[in-house]
Amino acid sequence: MNQQDIISQITQQKMLPLYFNKDKEVSIDVLKALYAAGIKAVEYTNRGAEAIANFKEMRKVVNDSMPGMLLGIGTVKTTADAELFINAGADFIISPVVYPPVAKVVQDAGLLWIPGCLTPTEVFTAEMNGAKMVKIFPGSVVGPSYISAIKELFPGILFMPTGGVDTTEKSIKEWFDNGVCAVGMGSKLISKSVLQNKEYDKLTKQTKEVLEILNNIK
């Protein structure tokens, strides 16, 4: 699958769930719950020593029983980590920052690189290093109106806020009204309570509800 196909899948889904858990089984079960809700693209975050081993197991599960699922990795800041996860079968790579050496490694591998940006200078730097989509992070600091304020400067860039996006129709609609192509959904969707209490049916149900809100957004 090429970069444009992956962008299309994320933008059609209009959201990107993201999470990390130290426990391999929990990580896999969350993935299954999201897939059961109709999710076809997920960002697992590289937030702990267990991330690579968990990711490899998740990749096996996707290959075996989740046709159509794209499994990306987030919080990739170094070229070493980029190479590690590319070799482990990542479909796309998300960074919290704009670091050109990581961009080169990811793009040389033919994968989609989505860097985290906040300022116009960072968005421009990302664009100059081949980014087609950027993650506005943390979205909670700038709010939805920030997107419409800077979007016209970058007609070739797609914007996806992460952090500060709630699961309510009001919050989601406000971001889309201001010009985002998708929203990153972390702890507001995959909450601590869901992870600690293994509330996978609840997660599937909530995810379906969010997808329904997204489908109704024009």
C-alpha positions, 0 to 999 in steps of 0.5 A: 500500500502506497503513501496516498492509499494510507492517507486515504484510509485515515481521511476516510476513517476521519480519526486515528485511535492511538494508545500504548500499554505495557501488557502485550495481551491488553495491547492486542485486545484493544486492537481487536476491540477497535477493529470490531468497531470498524477501525482500519488504521491505528497508531500504537505509541512507542512509549515504553521498553515493551513497545517493540515486542508488543508491536511485533505481536500485534503485527502478527495478529493483524496479518493473521486475522485483521484484513485491511487493518493499517498498523502504524507506530507513533512517538518515533523520534530517532532514526534507530527507532524508525528503522526498528519499527519499519523492520517490524512491519509498521505501515506508517510512522508518526513523530511528535517532532519534525526531524528531517533524518527520520523523515528520510529513513521513513520515506526511503522505505516508501512509508508515510511519515506524519510529523508533529507540528505546532507552529507555521515554521514547523509545518513548513519544515515538515512540508519541505521534508516531504510531509503530506499530513501533519499532526497538530500536537498538542491540539488542546493548547491551540484549539480548533480555530488555530487550524483555520488560521494557518491552513490557507498558508499550506494548501498541500498539507492535511491537518490532524489534531491530537490532544484536545479532541473530545468524543462529543459531537460538539468537539469533533464538529468544531475541529472539522468545521475549522478544516481538519481531515481527521482527528487523533483520539487517545485517552479520551477514547481509550481511557485508563479505565478501559485499559485497567478494567479491560472494558473492551466491549465498552471501547467497541461501543464508544468507538462505533458511536464516534465513527457514527458522529464522524460519518455524519459530518459533512 
